[in-house]
Amino acid sequence: MPDFLNDAQRDIQQRADSLGRRVAALDTDALEAHQIERETRALSKRAGIFFLTQPTEFGGTDATCLELTIAREALGSYGVDHLPGLFGPTPGLLAQASKHVRNKFLKPYLAGEMKGGFGFTEPSDAQRHTWARYEGDGLLINGQKSYVTGGSHADFINTLVELEDVGPAMVLIETNSPGVQIIRRFGSIDGSHHASFSFTDVRVPSEHIIGDAGAGMTRALDQVNAVRMAIAANCAGLCGFVCDQVADHLDRTTSSTTAGSHQAVRVQFGKMRADAYAARSAVYRTARLVDHGDNAVNEVMASKTLATEALSSLVDLAIQIIGGESLVDSHPLASVFRRARATRLAEGSTEVLHGNIARGYLDLHLGRI
Ligand SMILES: Cc1cc2nc3c(=O)[nH]c(=O)nc-3n(C[C@H](O)[C@H](O)[C@H](O)COP(=O)(O)OP(=O)(O)OC[C@H]3O[C@@H](n4cnc5c(N)ncnc54)[C@H](O)[C@@H]3O)c2cc1C
């Protein structure tokens, strides 16, 4: 149980807990993806969890980082993570966009009538990062983005570009603009779907620059930080789920194993619980720092690496302890294993984040860790 929660926070925890139980009980094998999404959305709206990510002016409850952490951890403890429909679309970068962009895109996006993507990662062999220059009253954009989640169905992509003579800028690009092309659609091991895009002389109005031109990297990192926290909180919950699976297994098999081997597994299990506790403690402490308004960039990176690495090693060990049955595709641990693997690269690989933490301390003299 998360410590030191007030009544409102405990209420969110209980609602997310009962939502997690209901979503985990859905018969996903018997349902199509769109049916799962519809069911999940209905259950989440009924539990009041769907609205946590949405601003109050659009009927949401604009939850704090700690409240979102509580909800995501509770869902993770049932093996449930970022399923489509669980949380309402969040304004993200669009909250900082021009009035023109907010009027045209934000409302339909929050209502689920438009879909967006995030274009940051580039192909490793790109000759030049995606770039733009002012031309007339707009921008001319060229380049590629290689890994846009939900890109196949996106109406727009919030894209990081290098604006000539200015610096990095986040720009909203509509996917039906002339010159925008999907060059590959693909799925990844965790079950999510993505697309690669090329941009050839794509014209975009200047109002589509999100925030100040030149401050695009900071804007992009705000978004990335929020998603890193979401991943970390969910992984903290999934660590608990994995431990529960091993505990159930130990309960069931005590009489059928020799005393010696049982004791060895109990010791491994104790270490698993300690690792889960460490990751979860870091995530909760970081959420409180974020809500306090502190610069917590390093702590967010540390929470993300601690929780994703802990989950990956825990689920790997749990599968080893439980045996081949847990590698069957439909087993919950097989699914957690696939999802955990993706989290160590998504939103920044563990090594890149550790390199950044070192740079923060050694070169920039920033942060507390
Ligand atoms: C499920 C999923 C969803 C994603 N969704 C999106 C999305 O919506 N939008 C988007 O833009 N991207 C998305 N990505 C891409 C993701 O951000 C990148 O995969 C990630 O940042 C790693 O970049 P890369 O794949 O280019 O690998 P690389 O950066 O080429 O890394 C390859 C290896 O080299 C290591 N490495 C690289 N640089 C360093 C360094 N400086 N020091 C030490 N080691 C280093 C890495 O740790 C890694 O082991 C997604 C990825 C996944 C798995």
The ligand as an SDF file (V2000), in Angstrom:
LIG
                    3D

 53 58  0  0  0  0  0  0  0  0999 V2000
    7.2570    0.5100  -27.4990 C   0  0  0  0  0  0  0  0  0  0  0  0
    8.0130    1.6910  -28.0420 C   0  0  0  0  0  0  0  0  0  0  0  0
    7.3170    2.8530  -28.3650 C   0  0  0  0  0  0  0  0  0  0  0  0
    8.0150    3.9640  -28.8930 C   0  0  0  0  0  0  0  0  0  0  0  0
    7.2900    5.0840  -29.2460 N   0  0  0  0  0  0  0  0  0  0  0  0
    7.9350    6.1510  -29.7730 C   0  0  0  0  0  0  0  0  0  0  0  0
    7.2050    7.3320  -30.1760 C   0  0  0  0  0  0  0  0  0  0  0  0
    5.9700    7.3950  -30.0840 O   0  0  0  0  0  0  0  0  0  0  0  0
    7.8820    8.3720  -30.7130 N   0  0  0  0  0  0  0  0  0  0  0  0
    9.2460    8.3500  -30.8430 C   0  0  0  0  0  0  0  0  0  0  0  0
    9.7990    9.3400  -31.3120 O   0  0  0  0  0  0  0  0  0  0  0  0
    9.9760    7.2400  -30.5000 N   0  0  0  0  0  0  0  0  0  0  0  0
    9.3550    6.1480  -29.9680 C   0  0  0  0  0  0  0  0  0  0  0  0
   10.0620    5.0060  -29.6210 N   0  0  0  0  0  0  0  0  0  0  0  0
   11.4970    4.9500  -29.9050 C   0  0  0  0  0  0  0  0  0  0  0  0
   12.3310    5.0340  -28.6510 C   0  0  0  0  0  0  0  0  0  0  0  0
   12.2690    6.3410  -28.1150 O   0  0  0  0  0  0  0  0  0  0  0  0
   13.7730    4.6320  -29.0540 C   0  0  0  0  0  0  0  0  0  0  0  0
   13.7300    3.2620  -29.4230 O   0  0  0  0  0  0  0  0  0  0  0  0
   14.7510    4.8230  -27.9140 C   0  0  0  0  0  0  0  0  0  0  0  0
   14.8910    6.1910  -27.6080 O   0  0  0  0  0  0  0  0  0  0  0  0
   16.1310    4.2430  -28.2880 C   0  0  0  0  0  0  0  0  0  0  0  0
   16.5580    4.8160  -29.5130 O   0  0  0  0  0  0  0  0  0  0  0  0
   16.9660    3.8680  -30.7290 P   0  0  0  0  0  0  0  0  0  0  0  0
   15.9380    2.8310  -30.9130 O   0  0  0  0  0  0  0  0  0  0  0  0
   17.2910    4.7850  -31.8540 O   0  0  0  0  0  0  0  0  0  0  0  0
   18.2740    3.1250  -30.2450 O   0  0  0  0  0  0  0  0  0  0  0  0
   19.7190    3.7510  -30.1420 P   0  0  0  0  0  0  0  0  0  0  0  0
   19.6750    5.1240  -29.5370 O   0  0  0  0  0  0  0  0  0  0  0  0
   20.3980    3.5720  -31.4490 O   0  0  0  0  0  0  0  0  0  0  0  0
   20.3610    2.7990  -29.0500 O   0  0  0  0  0  0  0  0  0  0  0  0
   20.8370    1.4870  -29.3540 C   0  0  0  0  0  0  0  0  0  0  0  0
   21.7300    1.0480  -28.2000 C   0  0  0  0  0  0  0  0  0  0  0  0
   22.8420    1.9640  -28.0580 O   0  0  0  0  0  0  0  0  0  0  0  0
   22.8710    2.4530  -26.7320 C   0  0  0  0  0  0  0  0  0  0  0  0
   23.2720    3.8650  -26.7140 N   0  0  0  0  0  0  0  0  0  0  0  0
   22.8310    4.8310  -27.5640 C   0  0  0  0  0  0  0  0  0  0  0  0
   23.3550    6.0260  -27.2210 N   0  0  0  0  0  0  0  0  0  0  0  0
   24.1510    5.8000  -26.1270 C   0  0  0  0  0  0  0  0  0  0  0  0
   24.9340    6.6300  -25.2950 C   0  0  0  0  0  0  0  0  0  0  0  0
   25.0430    7.9520  -25.5200 N   0  0  0  0  0  0  0  0  0  0  0  0
   25.5990    6.0710  -24.2580 N   0  0  0  0  0  0  0  0  0  0  0  0
   25.4860    4.7230  -24.0090 C   0  0  0  0  0  0  0  0  0  0  0  0
   24.7550    3.8850  -24.7810 N   0  0  0  0  0  0  0  0  0  0  0  0
   24.0800    4.4160  -25.8190 C   0  0  0  0  0  0  0  0  0  0  0  0
   21.4420    2.3180  -26.2280 C   0  0  0  0  0  0  0  0  0  0  0  0
   21.3920    2.2610  -24.8260 O   0  0  0  0  0  0  0  0  0  0  0  0
   21.0090    1.0200  -26.8630 C   0  0  0  0  0  0  0  0  0  0  0  0
   21.4640   -0.0430  -26.0670 O   0  0  0  0  0  0  0  0  0  0  0  0
    9.4210    3.9020  -29.0840 C   0  0  0  0  0  0  0  0  0  0  0  0
   10.1170    2.7160  -28.7510 C   0  0  0  0  0  0  0  0  0  0  0  0
    9.4230    1.6150  -28.2340 C   0  0  0  0  0  0  0  0  0  0  0  0
   10.2000    0.3720  -27.8880 C   0  0  0  0  0  0  0  0  0  0  0  0
  1  2  1  0
  2  3  1  0
  2 52  2  0
  3  4  2  0
  4  5  1  0
  4 50  1  0
  5  6  2  0
  6  7  1  0
  6 13  1  0
  7  8  2  0
  7  9  1  0
  9 10  1  0
 10 11  2  0
 10 12  1  0
 12 13  2  0
 13 14  1  0
 14 15  1  0
 14 50  1  0
 15 16  1  0
 16 17  1  0
 16 18  1  0
 18 19  1  0
 18 20  1  0
 20 21  1  0
 20 22  1  0
 22 23  1  0
 23 24  1  0
 24 25  2  0
 24 26  1  0
 24 27  1  0
 27 28  1  0
 28 29  2  0
 28 30  1  0
 28 31  1  0
 31 32  1  0
 32 33  1  0
 33 34  1  0
 33 48  1  0
 34 35  1  0
 35 36  1  0
 35 46  1  0
 36 37  1  0
 36 45  1  0
 37 38  2  0
 38 39  1  0
 39 40  1  0
 39 45  2  0
 40 41  1  0
 40 42  2  0
 42 43  1  0
 43 44  2  0
 44 45  1  0
 46 47  1  0
 46 48  1  0
 48 49  1  0
 50 51  2  0
 51 52  1  0
 52 53  1  0
M  END
$$$$
